[in-house]
Amino acid sequence: MSVSENRRQRRLAHNAKRFAGTYRAIPKVEWEKMTQSQFGTPDWASLYPLNAKGGPTGLLTPRMACKLFYDALFVIQKAEENSKYLQDRMPEATHKFYKKKQWRKQMFESARRVTCRIGKGLGFEPNCTAEELFVHILLAGAFEMGWNRCRAEWEELPESDKDRDFNRVARLAAHDEINAMYRGELVGDAARVKEWFKAYKSDDATMANHYMYEVDLSAYADEDEDDA
């Protein structure tokens, strides 16, 4: 083994320990690959079936899941074009952290994971505080973004009288500590903004449940530096 490769392996081992229990310990979402493949064209009606009475069997209806998925894609795209787009939708207490490159990159990854879970039929299932925030951003902006922008994606899907009841979803998916941050209150785990990317559950199955393709989590660690 060459000296450079030896150093690389030592660095990986160090980072594996350093980032254990966070999403920096697993591969990033291959976002460009996923967008090019249109995320496998999710079958929304099958992923989010309605019951015999026309209501959702879970939290989201097919049309609602589809809309929120495309809303998420829109938010991420706009934020990639201008990072302030996402910052303006976040609590003020997070802005100084968002200005740091590595924190901002991890926030983007959190948004992508939430988007992928919706596309897999898992609903939101946030597994860290940053993901909770992106869910909040999506639901808070649901009415503002409207339905027409992605009409072609949802108009052929089964209809439900719960399709536009985002208040119900926001109530059931609410994260009290995130809500408090928008009121200027820092409480609980949400107050520890540096730790927002630490997973609630760090078993492999949960850490990998957002991937829409096969991935090997073994012997992986992020090599990025903590850029300011």
Solvent accessible surface area in square Angstrom, and as a share of the most:
residue,aa,sasa,rsa
1,M,167,0.74
2,S,66,0.42
3,V,104,0.60
4,S,81,0.52
5,E,61,0.27
6,N,63,0.32
7,R,161,0.59
8,R,103,0.37
9,Q,74,0.33
10,R,167,0.61
11,R,84,0.31
12,L,25,0.12
13,A,66,0.51
14,H,113,0.50
15,N,5,0.02
16,A,44,0.34
17,K,171,0.72
18,R,117,0.43
19,F,14,0.06
20,A,68,0.53
21,G,22,0.21
22,T,31,0.18
23,Y,9,0.03
24,R,18,0.07
25,A,19,0.15
26,I,14,0.07
27,P,27,0.17
28,K,71,0.30
29,V,11,0.06
30,E,85,0.38
31,W,32,0.11
32,E,122,0.55
33,K,101,0.43
34,M,9,0.04
35,T,57,0.33
36,Q,136,0.60
37,S,60,0.39
38,Q,129,0.57
39,F,8,0.03
40,G,63,0.60
41,T,100,0.58
42,P,19,0.12
43,D,82,0.42
44,W,13,0.05
45,A,35,0.27
46,S,77,0.50
47,L,59,0.29
48,Y,16,0.06
49,P,60,0.38
50,L,44,0.22
51,N,69,0.35
52,A,115,0.89
53,K,194,0.82
54,G,25,0.24
55,G,13,0.12
56,P,22,0.14
57,T,86,0.50
58,G,49,0.47
59,L,52,0.26
60,L,2,0.01
61,T,0,0.00
62,P,1,0.01
63,R,35,0.13
64,M,0,0.00
65,A,0,0.00
66,C,0,0.00
67,K,0,0.00
68,L,0,0.00
69,F,2,0.01
70,Y,53,0.20
71,D,0,0.00
72,A,0,0.00
73,L,37,0.18
74,F,61,0.25
75,V,0,0.00
76,I,4,0.02
77,Q,100,0.44
78,K,70,0.30
79,A,2,0.01
80,E,85,0.38
81,E,115,0.52
82,N,90,0.46
83,S,45,0.29
84,K,112,0.47
85,Y,39,0.15
86,L,3,0.01
87,Q,26,0.12
88,D,83,0.43
89,R,73,0.27
90,M,8,0.04
91,P,3,0.02
92,E,142,0.64
93,A,36,0.28
94,T,0,0.00
95,H,44,0.20
96,K,138,0.59
97,F,30,0.13
98,Y,3,0.01
99,K,140,0.60
100,K,98,0.42
101,K,91,0.39
102,Q,9,0.04
103,W,21,0.07
104,R,63,0.23
105,K,60,0.25
106,Q,7,0.03
107,M,0,0.00
108,F,21,0.09
109,E,11,0.05
110,S,0,0.00
111,A,1,0.01
112,R,38,0.14
113,R,6,0.02
114,V,0,0.00
115,T,0,0.00
116,C,1,0.00
117,R,0,0.00
118,I,0,0.00
119,G,3,0.03
120,K,72,0.30
121,G,22,0.21
122,L,62,0.31
123,G,9,0.09
124,F,9,0.04
125,E,90,0.40
126,P,38,0.24
127,N,6,0.03
128,C,0,0.00
129,T,8,0.05
130,A,0,0.00
131,E,0,0.00
132,E,22,0.10
133,L,0,0.00
134,F,0,0.00
135,V,5,0.03
136,H,48,0.21
137,I,7,0.03
138,L,0,0.00
139,L,16,0.08
140,A,74,0.57
141,G,9,0.09
142,A,0,0.00
143,F,128,0.53
144,E,133,0.60
145,M,33,0.15
146,G,24,0.23
147,W,25,0.09
148,N,111,0.57
149,R,99,0.36
150,C,8,0.05
151,R,103,0.38
152,A,85,0.66
153,E,81,0.36
154,W,8,0.03
155,E,72,0.32
156,E,156,0.70
157,L,29,0.14
158,P,59,0.37
159,E,127,0.57
160,S,11,0.07
161,D,130,0.68
162,K,76,0.32
163,D,8,0.04
164,R,135,0.49
165,D,47,0.24
166,F,3,0.01
167,N,103,0.53
168,R,34,0.13
169,V,0,0.00
170,A,39,0.30
171,R,158,0.58
172,L,113,0.56
173,A,27,0.21
174,A,49,0.38
175,H,41,0.19
176,D,111,0.57
177,E,47,0.21
178,I,1,0.00
179,N,41,0.21
180,A,3,0.03
181,M,6,0.03
182,Y,88,0.33
183,R,154,0.56
184,G,67,0.64
185,E,79,0.35
186,L,97,0.48
187,V,67,0.38
188,G,40,0.38
189,D,78,0.40
190,A,0,0.00
191,A,39,0.30
192,R,121,0.44
193,V,6,0.04
194,K,154,0.65
195,E,95,0.43
196,W,1,0.00
197,F,17,0.07
198,K,121,0.51
199,A,12,0.09
200,Y,108,0.41
201,K,128,0.54
202,S,67,0.43
203,D,72,0.37
204,D,98,0.51
205,A,80,0.62
206,T,28,0.16
207,M,8,0.03
208,A,23,0.18
209,N,31,0.16
210,H,1,0.01
211,Y,10,0.04
212,M,47,0.21
213,Y,44,0.17
214,E,171,0.77
215,V,49,0.28
216,D,103,0.53
217,L,32,0.16
218,S,76,0.49
219,A,107,0.83
220,Y,70,0.27
221,A,3,0.02
222,D,5,0.02
223,E,69,0.31
224,D,43,0.22
225,E,93,0.42
226,D,76,0.39
227,D,56,0.29
228,A,104,0.81
